[in-house]
Amino acid sequence: MFRNDPALADTARSVSDRTRDICEFLDETGLTEATGDATARVAYQSACSMQHGQKLTRQPVDLLRRAGFEVVEPRDAHLCCGSAGTYNIRQGEMADRLRAQKLAALKALAPDYVASGNIGCMVQLRSGLEAPVLHTVELLDWATGGPKPDAVEPEGKRT
């Protein structure tokens, strides 16, 4: 965004060079060993921002697999879920069609959980699925000894 601005280009490049998605960082530095407590079938919903913008496609899937999850991906995984930033607000009909298509593809996988790295995707899909929709890092945290996410076992139902 600032690469052609003489006053900001160097600073912007410096920030950009150090900025990483959390899955990119965990892939580069190594994931803590999985405890074996979190094993389930996870459908991975790749966010457009990650796969098309950041060019991150394999890191989240690989990390989830290394953490012990069985990871499945929907058909036409490259297609948007209909969120796309403000797309679901500005292009409602198209967003609804994309959402319905993505929901059908995810449901066909019969997942225990759906993982995504984008809050917009999570919100867009959450109300249409029985399976809990979680951020990828919530599942990775749980698999490496962190707390079980509330969406996995809601408050009041824990044993």
RODO-2510 file (C-alpha; in nm, 4 decimals, decimal comma):
residues 159
     n   res          X          Y          Z
     1     m     0,0000     0,0000     0,0000
     2     f     0,2855     0,2389     0,0781
     3     r     0,5547     0,0944    -0,1507
     4     n     0,5379     0,3960    -0,3844
     5     d     0,5240     0,6575    -0,1075
     6     p     0,8763     0,8018    -0,0688
     7     a     0,8120     0,9034     0,2909
     8     l     0,6700     0,5691     0,4076
     9     a     0,8058     0,2988     0,1746
    10     d     1,1054     0,1960     0,3873
    11     t     0,9073     0,1817     0,7106
    12     a     0,6227    -0,0066     0,5446
    13     r     0,8662    -0,2609     0,3942
    14     s     1,0275    -0,3113     0,7353
    15     v     0,6919    -0,3797     0,8989
    16     s     0,5805    -0,6040     0,6136
    17     d     0,9009    -0,8081     0,6253
    18     r     0,8457    -0,8862     0,9947
    19     t     0,4714    -0,9528     0,9778
    20     r     0,3542    -1,3142     0,9744
    21     d     0,0231    -1,4920     1,0043
    22     i     0,0156    -1,6991     1,3223
    23     c     0,0064    -2,0235     1,1189
    24     e     0,3030    -1,9068     0,9149
    25     f     0,4905    -1,8270     1,2365
    26     l     0,4051    -2,1622     1,3978
    27     d     0,5071    -2,3470     1,0824
    28     e     0,8424    -2,1618     1,0778
    29     t     0,9194    -2,1974     1,4487
    30     g     0,7669    -2,5379     1,5137
    31     l     0,4517    -2,6480     1,6871
    32     t     0,4656    -2,7670     2,0461
    33     e     0,4148    -3,1416     2,0626
    34     a     0,0514    -3,2469     2,0634
    35     t    -0,0848    -3,4006     2,3828
    36     g    -0,3212    -3,6395     2,2056
    37     d    -0,6241    -3,4941     2,3877
    38     a    -0,7629    -3,3280     2,0765
    39     t    -0,8329    -3,5779     1,8029
    40     a    -1,1246    -3,5176     1,5710
    41     r    -1,2284    -3,4732     1,2098
    42     v    -1,1722    -3,1088     1,1162
    43     a    -1,2932    -2,9490     0,7947
    44     y    -1,0558    -2,6668     0,7057
    45     q    -1,2169    -2,3598     0,5455
    46     s    -0,9391    -2,1640     0,3822
    47     a    -1,0085    -1,7924     0,4008
    48     c    -0,9710    -1,5966     0,0775
    49     s    -0,7500    -1,3475     0,2593
    50     m    -0,5067    -1,6259     0,3448
    51     q    -0,5094    -1,8360     0,0286
    52     h    -0,5380    -1,5621    -0,2328
    53     g    -0,3958    -1,2593    -0,0518
    54     q    -0,1216    -1,4025     0,1692
    55     k    -0,0634    -1,7144    -0,0449
    56     l    -0,0887    -1,9377     0,2645
    57     t    -0,2593    -2,2632     0,1757
    58     r    -0,0750    -2,5572     0,3288
    59     q     0,0522    -2,4259     0,6648
    60     p    -0,2802    -2,4321     0,8547
    61     v    -0,3708    -2,7770     0,7196
    62     d    -0,0242    -2,9166     0,7929
    63     l    -0,0271    -2,7742     1,1451
    64     l    -0,3686    -2,9223     1,2220
    65     r    -0,2522    -3,2622     1,0961
    66     r     0,0676    -3,2445     1,3012
    67     a    -0,1485    -3,1651     1,6032
    68     g    -0,3327    -3,4961     1,5563
    69     f    -0,6482    -3,3901     1,3753
    70     e    -0,7875    -3,5675     1,0709
    71     v    -0,8144    -3,2758     0,8296
    72     v    -1,0514    -3,2754     0,5354
    73     e    -1,1056    -2,9985     0,2830
    74     p    -1,4273    -2,9137     0,0996
    75     r    -1,4707    -2,9403    -0,2732
    76     d    -1,3998    -2,6102    -0,4439
    77     a    -1,1976    -2,5011    -0,1416
    78     h    -1,0628    -2,2073    -0,3411
    79     l    -1,4081    -2,0462    -0,3572
    80     c    -1,5196    -1,7790    -0,1127
    81     c    -1,7658    -1,8526     0,1676
    82     g    -1,9413    -1,5241     0,0928
    83     s    -1,7889    -1,3103     0,3668
    84     a    -1,4958    -1,1451     0,1845
    85     g    -1,4632    -0,8451     0,4147
    86     t    -1,7779    -0,6428     0,3467
    87     y    -1,8913    -0,8593     0,0560
    88     n    -2,1708    -1,0123     0,2621
    89     i    -2,2996    -0,6614     0,3324
    90     r    -2,2519    -0,4997    -0,0072
    91     q    -2,3330    -0,7985    -0,2316
    92     g    -2,5896    -0,9830    -0,0202
    93     e    -2,7433    -1,2080    -0,2853
    94     m    -2,4092    -1,3297    -0,4156
    95     a    -2,2776    -1,3738    -0,0618
    96     d    -2,5827    -1,5840     0,0276
    97     r    -2,5297    -1,8095    -0,2759
    98     l    -2,1612    -1,8547    -0,1960
    99     r    -2,2431    -1,9254     0,1694
   100     a    -2,5010    -2,1905     0,0763
   101     q    -2,2529    -2,3564    -0,1590
   102     k    -1,9776    -2,3560     0,1060
   103     l    -2,2120    -2,4846     0,3779
   104     a    -2,3196    -2,7768     0,1568
   105     a    -1,9565    -2,8630     0,0811
   106     l    -1,8612    -2,8515     0,4500
   107     k    -2,1646    -3,0513     0,5664
   108     a    -2,0826    -3,3224     0,3099
   109     l    -1,7553    -3,3826     0,4965
   110     a    -1,9361    -3,4639     0,8250
   111     p    -1,6754    -3,2835     1,0381
   112     d    -1,6614    -3,2693     1,4152
   113     y    -1,5317    -2,9121     1,3827
   114     v    -1,4730    -2,6539     1,1129
   115     a    -1,1539    -2,4476     1,1314
   116     s    -1,0804    -2,1174     0,9631
   117     g    -0,8221    -1,8448     1,0091
   118     n    -1,0585    -1,5558     0,9437
   119     i    -1,3241    -1,4192     1,1799
   120     g    -1,5400    -1,3093     0,8845
   121     c    -1,5560    -1,6660     0,7524
   122     m    -1,6262    -1,7975     1,0998
   123     v    -1,9205    -1,5622     1,1504
   124     q    -2,0488    -1,6230     0,7957
   125     l    -2,0576    -2,0013     0,8449
   126     r    -2,1327    -2,0442     1,2145
   127     s    -2,5105    -2,0142     1,1993
   128     g    -2,5428    -2,2657     0,9158
   129     l    -2,3511    -2,5579     1,0654
   130     e    -2,4078    -2,7986     1,3507
   131     a    -2,0351    -2,8502     1,3873
   132     p    -1,8632    -2,5780     1,5908
   133     v    -1,6646    -2,3294     1,3820
   134     l    -1,3353    -2,2382     1,5460
   135     h    -1,0244    -2,0415     1,4663
   136     t    -0,7403    -2,2708     1,3611
   137     v    -0,5305    -2,1483     1,6537
   138     e    -0,8017    -2,2444     1,9053
   139     l    -0,7718    -2,6041     1,7879
   140     l    -0,3911    -2,5935     1,7823
   141     d    -0,3843    -2,4507     2,1346
   142     w    -0,6154    -2,7244     2,2616
   143     a    -0,4154    -2,9966     2,0864
   144     t    -0,0920    -2,8787     2,2479
   145     g    -0,2192    -2,8632     2,6046
   146     g    -0,4297    -2,5493     2,6121
   147     p    -0,7905    -2,5353     2,7311
   148     k    -1,0702    -2,6988     2,5391
   149     p    -1,2432    -2,4220     2,3411
   150     d    -1,5838    -2,3201     2,4753
   151     a    -1,7405    -2,3948     2,1367
   152     v    -1,6252    -2,7577     2,1718
   153     e    -1,7809    -2,8025     2,5113
   154     p    -1,9911    -2,5021     2,6096
   155     e    -1,9723    -2,3576     2,9604
   156     g    -2,2025    -2,5449     3,1959
   157     k    -2,1663    -2,8753     3,0061
   158     r    -1,8073    -2,9431     3,1098
   159     t    -1,7397    -3,2446     3,3221
***
